[in-house]
Amino acid sequence: MNIAIILGSVRSDRNGEKIGKWVAKKIESRGHTTMIVDPMELELPILDRMYKEMKNPEPKFQKLQEMILSADGYVPITPEYNHTISAALKNTLDYCLEEYFFKPSSIVSYSVGSFGGINAAQHLRQIFAELGSPSIPSSLQISKVHETFDEEGNLLSPEFDKRIDRFLDEFDWYLEAFKTQRKSGTPY
């Protein structure tokens, strides 16, 4: 299956990119393909129109829409800013809608504090429900992210290897269930 990993930060010293690469390796080791949706790389402006409303979308919008549409599931990597997700992540998500329908999402959140971005994860769960991409019951919180990965993105806390394995086991189950049901048709 094809999984879109959606980065949620555009800060110059962001940690989400390290997490995204680590998650991609873990997902790929299960036989899936991944693609990183990076709002910094795409240089997305503040949303004016959804993709479906654009008359002649620029290549960066076409690329975003193709990545979202071709994915079988989504793994947003969200920082927590003021108890919610970043504006960059919300902006990236809002360019599409129907492209997300009937595909599961699994949320990874992080922070430099002790709670690992749990508030952002809970808010993001509501957003993905509205996008038609229900989140799996579990989420993966990474607390003290600056102590969990080194500068090159190598994992320093082995406990997260066990946690991500259980998390991805659950995501795999939902990916298969949704894929099976999509083959049978969707309500609309």
Residue pairs with C-beta under 8 A, 6 or more apart in sequence:
1 32
1 33
1 72
1 73
1 175
1 179
2 32
2 33
2 34
2 35
2 70
2 71
2 72
3 27
3 32
3 33
3 34
3 35
3 71
3 72
3 73
3 74
3 75
3 175
4 34
4 35
4 37
4 67
4 68
4 70
4 71
4 73
4 74
4 75
5 20
5 23
5 24
5 27
5 34
5 35
5 36
5 37
5 74
5 75
5 76
5 77
6 37
6 74
6 75
6 76
6 77
6 89
6 92
6 93
7 14
7 16
7 17
7 20
7 36
7 37
7 38
7 39
7 40
7 77
7 89
8 16
8 39
8 76
8 77
8 78
8 79
8 85
8 86
8 88
8 89
8 92
9 15
9 16
9 17
9 79
9 86
9 88
9 89
10 39
10 40
10 86
10 88
14 40
14 79
15 79
15 110
15 145
15 146
15 149
16 77
16 78
16 79
16 110
17 38
17 153
18 149
18 153
19 77
19 108
19 110
19 142
19 145
19 149
20 36
20 38
20 77
21 36
21 153
22 149
22 153
22 155
23 34
23 75
23 77
23 108
23 164
24 34
24 36
26 164
26 165
26 168
27 34
27 75
27 168
28 34
30 168
30 172
35 67
35 71
37 64
37 67
37 68
37 92
39 88
39 89
39 91
39 92
40 88
42 60
42 63
42 64
42 92
43 60
44 60
44 61
44 64
44 88
44 91
44 92
44 95
46 91
47 91
47 94
47 95
50 94
50 95
50 96
50 97
51 57
51 61
51 64
51 65
51 95
51 96
51 99
52 96
52 97
52 98
54 61
57 65
61 95
64 92
64 95
64 96
65 95
65 96
65 99
68 74
68 95
68 96
68 99
68 100
69 96
69 99
71 103
72 103
72 175
72 178
72 179
73 103
73 104
73 105
73 106
73 133
73 171
73 174
73 175
73 178
74 100
74 103
74 104
74 105
74 106
74 128
74 133
75 105
75 106
75 107
75 108
75 171
76 89
76 93
76 105
76 107
76 108
76 124
76 128
77 108
77 109
77 110
78 85
78 86
78 89
78 107
78 108
78 109
78 110
78 117
78 120
78 121
78 124
79 85
79 86
79 109
79 110
79 111
79 117
79 120
80 109
80 110
80 111
80 113
80 115
80 117
80 118
80 119
80 120
81 87
81 120
83 119
83 120
83 123
84 119
84 120
84 123
85 120
85 123
85 124
85 127
89 124
90 127
93 127
93 131
96 131
97 131
97 132
98 132
100 128
100 131
100 132
100 133
101 131
101 132
101 133
101 186
102 132
102 133
102 178
102 181
102 182
102 186
103 133
103 178
103 182
104 133
104 134
104 135
104 136
104 171
104 174
104 175
104 177
104 178
105 128
105 133
105 134
105 135
105 136
106 135
106 136
106 138
106 139
106 140
106 167
106 168
106 170
106 171
106 174
107 121
107 124
107 125
107 128
107 135
107 139
107 140
108 139
108 140
108 141
108 142
109 116
109 117
109 118
109 120
109 121
109 124
109 139
109 140
109 141
109 142
110 116
110 117
110 141
110 142
110 143
110 145
111 117
111 120
111 142
111 143
111 145
112 144
112 145
112 146
113 143
113 144
114 143
114 144
115 141
115 143
116 141
116 142
116 143
116 145
117 141
117 142
118 139
118 141
121 139
121 141
124 135
125 135
125 139
128 134
128 135
129 135
136 170
136 171
136 174
137 170
138 166
138 167
138 170
139 167
140 163
140 164
140 167
142 148
142 160
147 156
147 157
148 155
148 156
148 157
148 160
149 155
149 156
150 156
155 161
